[in-house]
Amino acid sequence: MSTKIIERHKDHRAIAELLGIFPVTAILGPRQVGKTTLAKTFKPKHIFDLENPRDFALLDNPQLALEKLEGLIMIDEVQRKAELFPLLRYLVDNNPKQRYLILGSASSSLKQQSGESLAGRIGYYYLTGLNLIETGKETMDTLWLRGGFPRSFLMDSDSQSMIWRANFISTFLERDLNLLGVSVPPSVMYRFWTMLSHYHGQSINYSELARSFGISDKTAKLYISVLEDTFMVRQLMPWHANLGKRLVKSPKIYLRDSGIFHALQSINTIQELRSNPKIGASWEGFAMEELISHVEKRDSEVFFYATHGGVEVDLYWQHQGKRIGAEFKYTDAPGTTKSMQQAISDLNLDELWVIYPGNRKYQLTDKITVMPLTEIA
């Protein structure tokens, strides 16, 4: 494996800002995405890793273990001891010399647990996989194929990266979900996850999905929520507005990491990817996550827009009073379409970006810009 280290300066600056504002800062993100490595760059005086049996036992009596400490205190995989959150509120309210950096790999459950106890005292930062700012524009194909998990990206070969991802999937299903209290058998969740990968980039019909897998709608939604809460899957919600049109109201489903998507689809090399019928969906998901990694960190919610008449925008968000849309096209020279023009009219877009894998930026109209993925940051 390569010894190269990816510097995550932008993430470091954002977390440093939160540490200066809140007594508790939470870094949330999937396992193996680099949360612990990044947190340690802040040189915490005390570190508790709740996957370490010794540290887990030390916090059996958390007030005794934490009350007299000073400085920055890091607690990794904090969701394993949800009872800590009310205590953290007491500690930071009564000891101004303490700051906490807590790390978690389950989003909604941790936010719910911490938000109830630490309202006004905690800031959240979502750490995503590596992006092109961090890896360099010249690495786009490698990042696309292998995904944004640092160890997967940094492997010496595509075959080593695939082995790492296969092992990541196995460990996630056999161990990580169990630690989060999820009791779904690993083989069942693996088959469901693989089937879900065939819906990548499509509107999700829960009833159809449930019938295909032989489970109830409720169970299908539960499985998806588990994968969503652990940052493996994104449900992109539709934009609803009173436009007098029949809008698509079902969410679209994406596997958030392109490397995991390729592993579940058994796509081993960039050559295999380029000849695979899923290449368009793969590009859409990869480019979308790259764009969202910049948009969401500006506190902008993202949606898609689609009508039953065929008008669609892959991504829609608002920023500083502007309405912006994005389309993701795996083609050499994207052009304008009737759907784009109608979407600009429907949503009153200020800008529509067409993101493609080329290297030349050009205007199609005064509002439509074709943009290389490497330039969106």
C-alpha positions in Angstrom: 0.0 0.0 0.0 1.2 3.5 -0.8 2.6 5.6 2.1 1.2 8.8 0.7 -0.9 10.9 3.1 -3.8 12.9 1.8 -4.0 16.3 3.5 -7.5 17.4 4.3 -6.9 21.1 4.9 -10.5 22.3 4.2 -12.0 19.8 6.6 -9.4 20.7 9.2 -10.2 24.4 8.9 -13.9 23.8 9.2 -13.6 21.6 12.3 -11.2 24.1 13.9 -13.8 26.8 13.5 -16.4 24.6 15.2 -14.0 23.8 18.1 -13.7 27.6 18.6 -17.5 28.0 18.8 -18.8 24.9 20.6 -17.7 23.0 23.7 -18.5 19.8 21.9 -17.8 19.1 18.2 -19.0 16.0 16.5 -17.3 14.6 13.3 -19.8 12.2 11.6 -19.1 10.0 8.7 -18.8 6.4 7.5 -16.3 4.0 9.1 -12.8 4.1 7.6 -13.3 7.5 6.0 -10.5 9.1 8.1 -12.3 10.6 11.1 -9.9 9.3 13.7 -6.8 10.4 11.6 -8.2 13.9 11.1 -9.3 14.2 14.8 -5.8 13.3 16.0 -4.3 16.3 14.1 -5.9 18.5 16.7 -3.7 16.8 19.3 -6.3 15.9 21.9 -4.8 15.5 25.4 -7.0 12.5 26.2 -8.4 9.8 23.8 -11.1 7.2 24.4 -11.8 4.7 21.7 -15.0 2.9 22.5 -14.0 0.0 20.3 -11.1 -0.6 22.6 -12.4 -2.8 25.5 -10.1 -1.0 28.0 -11.4 2.4 27.1 -15.0 1.1 26.9 -14.6 -0.2 30.5 -13.0 3.0 31.7 -16.1 4.8 30.7 -18.4 2.4 32.7 -18.1 5.2 35.3 -17.9 8.1 32.9 -18.2 10.9 35.4 -15.3 9.6 37.5 -13.2 9.1 34.3 -13.9 12.5 32.7 -14.7 15.0 35.4 -11.2 16.1 36.3 -9.7 16.1 32.8 -8.8 19.3 31.1 -8.1 20.3 27.5 -9.4 18.6 24.3 -10.9 15.2 25.0 -11.6 12.9 22.0 -14.2 10.1 22.2 -14.3 7.7 19.2 -17.4 5.7 18.2 -19.3 7.7 20.8 -22.7 6.2 19.7 -21.7 3.0 21.6 -22.4 4.8 24.9 -25.4 7.1 24.3 -25.7 7.6 28.0 -22.6 9.9 27.8 -24.5 12.8 26.2 -26.4 14.1 29.3 -23.1 13.9 31.3 -21.2 15.8 28.6 -23.8 18.6 29.0 -23.1 18.8 32.8 -19.3 18.6 32.3 -19.0 21.4 29.7 -21.4 23.6 31.6 -19.3 23.2 34.8 -15.8 23.0 33.5 -14.8 25.7 30.9 -11.4 24.1 30.6 -12.9 21.1 28.8 -13.6 20.7 25.1 -14.8 17.5 23.5 -14.3 16.1 20.0 -16.6 13.2 19.5 -16.7 10.8 16.5 -19.5 8.7 15.2 -20.4 6.5 12.3 -24.2 6.5 12.6 -25.8 9.9 11.6 -29.4 10.2 12.6 -29.2 8.2 15.8 -26.2 10.1 17.1 -27.7 13.5 16.2 -30.9 12.6 17.9 -29.1 11.3 21.0 -26.7 14.3 21.2 -29.1 17.0 20.1 -31.6 16.3 22.9 -28.9 16.7 25.6 -26.4 19.1 24.0 -28.7 21.6 22.2 -26.7 24.8 21.7 -23.5 23.2 22.9 -22.6 21.0 19.9 -21.5 21.6 16.3 -21.7 18.9 13.7 -19.3 18.2 10.8 -19.9 15.6 8.1 -16.7 14.0 6.8 -17.1 12.6 3.4 -14.8 10.5 1.3 -11.9 12.0 -0.5 -12.6 14.5 -3.3 -10.7 15.9 -6.3 -9.4 18.9 -4.4 -7.6 16.5 -2.0 -6.5 13.9 -4.5 -5.7 16.1 -7.5 -7.5 16.5 -10.9 -5.2 14.0 -12.6 -6.6 11.2 -10.3 -10.2 11.5 -11.4 -10.4 8.0 -13.0 -8.8 6.4 -10.0 -11.0 8.2 -7.5 -14.1 7.3 -9.6 -13.2 3.6 -9.8 -11.9 3.1 -6.3 -14.1 5.6 -4.4 -13.3 8.0 -1.7 -12.3 5.8 1.2 -8.6 6.8 1.8 -7.2 3.2 2.1 -9.1 2.1 -1.0 -7.9 5.1 -3.0 -4.3 4.8 -1.9 -3.8 1.1 -2.7 -0.9 0.3 -5.1 -3.3 -1.4 -7.6 -6.9 -1.7 -8.6 -6.9 -5.3 -7.6 -5.7 -4.5 -4.1 -8.3 -1.7 -3.8 -11.0 -4.2 -4.8 -9.8 -6.7 -2.1 -9.9 -3.9 0.5 -13.4 -2.9 -0.5 -14.7 -6.5 -0.5 -13.3 -6.8 3.1 -14.8 -3.5 4.1 -18.2 -4.7 2.9 -17.8 -8.0 4.8 -16.7 -6.3 8.0 -19.4 -3.6 7.8 -22.1 -6.3 7.5 -20.8 -8.9 9.9 -19.4 -6.6 12.6 -20.2 -2.9 12.3 -24.0 -3.2 11.9 -24.1 -5.6 14.9 -22.2 -3.0 17.0 -24.9 -0.5 16.0 -27.6 -2.8 17.3 -28.8 -3.9 13.8 -29.9 -7.5 13.8 -30.3 -8.1 10.1 -28.3 -11.3 9.0 -25.2 -10.2 7.0 -26.1 -12.5 4.0 -29.6 -10.9 3.8 -28.3 -7.3 4.0 -25.6 -8.1 1.4 -28.1 -9.4 -1.1 -30.4 -6.4 -0.4 -27.5 -4.0 -0.8 -26.4 -5.6 -4.1 -30.0 -5.4 -5.4 -30.2 -1.8 -4.3 -27.1 -1.1 -6.4 -29.1 -2.0 -9.5 -31.5 0.9 -8.6 -28.5 3.4 -8.3 -29.7 6.7 -9.8 -33.3 5.7 -10.1 -36.5 6.8 -8.3 -37.2 4.1 -5.7 -40.5 2.3 -5.6 -40.6 0.6 -2.1 -43.4 -1.8 -3.0 -41.6 -3.0 -6.2 -38.3 -3.3 -4.3 -40.0 -5.2 -1.4 -41.8 -7.6 -3.8 -38.5 -8.3 -5.7 -36.8 -9.2 -2.5 -39.7 -11.0 -0.9 -40.1 -8.7 2.1 -42.6 -6.1 3.3 -42.5 -2.4 2.3 -41.8 -1.6 6.0 -38.8 -4.0 6.1 -37.4 -2.6 2.8 -37.6 1.0 4.2 -35.9 -0.3 7.4 -33.0 -1.8 5.5 -32.6 1.4 3.4 -32.7 3.5 6.5 -29.9 1.4 8.1 -27.7 1.9 5.0 -28.6 5.6 4.9 -27.8 6.2 8.6 -24.4 4.6 8.2 -23.6 6.8 5.1 -23.7 4.0 2.6 -26.8 5.1 0.7 -28.2 8.5 -0.1 -32.0 9.1 -0.6 -32.2 12.2 -2.7 -35.6 13.9 -2.1 -37.6 15.5 -4.8 -38.1 19.3 -4.8 -41.8 20.1 -4.3 -43.3 23.3 -5.4 -46.7 24.4 -6.4 -46.0 24.6 -10.1 -49.2 23.1 -11.4 -47.4 20.1 -12.8 -47.4 16.4 -12.0 -44.2 16.0 -10.1 -42.3 12.8 -9.3 -42.6 12.4 -5.5 -40.5 9.3 -4.8 -36.9 9.7 -3.7 -33.9 8.7 -5.8 -31.4 6.2 -4.4 -27.7 6.4 -4.8 -24.8 4.4 -3.3 -22.7 7.2 -1.9 -19.3 5.8 -2.6 -18.5 4.9 -6.2 -15.9 2.3 -5.2 -18.5 0.4 -3.1 -21.0 0.6 -6.0 -18.3 -0.8 -8.4 -17.5 -3.6 -5.9 -21.1 -4.6 -5.6 -21.4 -4.5 -9.4 -18.1 -6.5 -9.8 -16.5 -3.8 -11.9 -12.8 -4.2 -11.3 -11.0 -1.8 -13.7 -11.6 1.5 -15.5 -11.7 -0.4 -18.8 -14.5 -2.6 -17.4 -16.3 0.4 -16.2 -16.2 2.2 -19.6 -17.8 -0.8 -21.3 -20.4 -1.4 -18.6 -24.0 -0.4 -19.2 -24.1 1.1 -15.8 -21.4 3.7 -16.7 -24.0 6.6 -17.0 -25.5 5.9 -13.6 -22.0 5.4 -12.1 -20.8 8.8 -13.4 -24.0 10.5 -12.2 -23.5 9.2 -8.7 -19.8 9.9 -8.5 -20.1 13.4 -9.9 -23.1 14.2 -7.8 -21.3 13.2 -4.5 -18.3 15.3 -5.6 -20.5 18.3 -6.1 -22.6 17.7 -2.9 -19.4 17.5 -0.9 -18.9 21.2 -1.6 -22.5 22.3 -1.7 -23.6 20.7 1.6 -20.7 22.2 3.5 -22.2 25.6 2.7 -25.4 24.5 4.5 -27.4 24.1 1.3 -30.0 21.4 1.1 -30.0 19.5 -2.2 -32.9 17.9 -4.1 -33.7 16.6 -7.6 -36.6 17.8 -9.8 -38.6 15.7 -12.1 -42.1 15.8 -13.7 -44.1 12.9 -15.1 -43.8 14.7 -18.4 -40.0 13.9 -18.5 -38.6 17.2 -17.4 -35.7 16.6 -14.9 -32.8 18.2 -13.1 -30.4 15.8 -11.4 -29.6 18.2 -8.6 -31.2 21.4 -7.4 -30.2 23.8 -4.6 -30.2 27.4 -3.5 -27.2 29.4 -2.5 -27.0 33.1 -1.6 -30.4 33.8 -3.2 -29.5 32.0 -6.4 -31.4 28.9 -7.8 -28.9 26.5 -9.3 -29.4 23.1 -11.1 -26.9 20.5 -12.3 -27.1 17.7 -14.8 -24.5 14.9 -15.0 -23.7 13.7 -18.5 -21.2 11.0 -19.4 -20.6 12.2 -22.9 -17.8 14.0 -24.8 -19.7 17.2 -25.8 -23.0 17.8 -24.0 -25.6 20.0 -25.7 -28.8 21.7 -24.7 -32.1 19.8 -24.5 -35.8 20.7 -24.3 -35.8 19.3 -20.8 -33.0 21.7 -19.6 -34.8 24.7 -21.1 -38.1 23.6 -19.5 -36.5 23.0 -16.1 -34.9 26.5 -16.2 -38.4 27.9 -16.8 -40.2 25.7 -14.2 -37.7 26.4 -11.4 -36.7 29.9 -12.5 -33.0 28.8 -12.4 -30.3 31.4 -12.4 -27.7 28.8 -13.5 -27.7 25.2 -14.9 -24.5 23.3 -14.9 -23.9 20.3 -17.1 -21.1 18.3 -15.4 -19.2 16.0 -17.8 -15.8 14.2 -17.7 -14.1 16.4 -20.3 -11.7 19.2 -19.7 -13.2 22.2 -21.5 -15.7 24.7 -20.0 -18.1 26.4 -22.4 -21.5 28.1 -22.5 -24.5 26.6 -24.2 -26.8 29.5 -23.4 -26.6 32.5 -21.1 -27.8 30.2 -18.2 -26.4 26.8 -19.2 -22.7 26.1 -18.7 -21.0 22.9 -19.6 -18.4 22.3 -16.9 -15.7 19.7 -16.3 -16.1 17.8 -13.0 -12.6 18.8 -12.1 -13.6 22.5 -12.0 -16.7 22.5 -9.9 -15.0 23.2 -6.6 
